[in-house]
Amino acid sequence: MKKVLYPLMFVALMALMIACSSTKKVAAPDPLKQLEAPADKALLYIVRPAFVGTAINFNVSIDGEFIGKTKGKNFIYTMLEPGKHTILSQAENKEELEMVFEAGKIYYIEQVPKMGIIKARNKLETLNAAEGIKKLAQCRLTKGFVAK
């Protein structure tokens, strides 16, 4: 009996170890995270890498035109004409950021969630290219988003 039981226990233990082992999945690169800015427009990524307040939508408008909404770990993007634009992010509060955009360049803005009274508040912060790429990598495109 022991001759049969020990090999079976060994096989069961090996099967359990294999089943519990983790393999890191390598995700395919997301082409939307590697866009180039056209020569005549600026590319703007708005990222929200924080998980905090993830259930609350932050609505984003540029120059009064709604372009999309984010939740935690999401991003949206848009192409802009060169020049001055006003970005508005709306949660419990309204946060505005005025920026001048140059054609052919890529810009990154982070929506930073803050504790609010009723729901999450937000703050907009500009990111340099290295920070922007790093934080964009932590996000996925907002579900149902269609770039304008």
Buried (B, 14 or more C-beta within 10 A) or exposed (E): EEEEEEEEEEEEEEEEEEEEEEEEEEEEEBEBBEBEBEEEBBBBBBBBBBEEBBEBBBBBBBEEEEBBBBBBBBBBBBBBEBEEBEBBBBBBBEBEBEBEBEBEEBBBBBBBBBEBEEBBBBBBEEBEEEBBBEBBBEBEBBEEBEEE
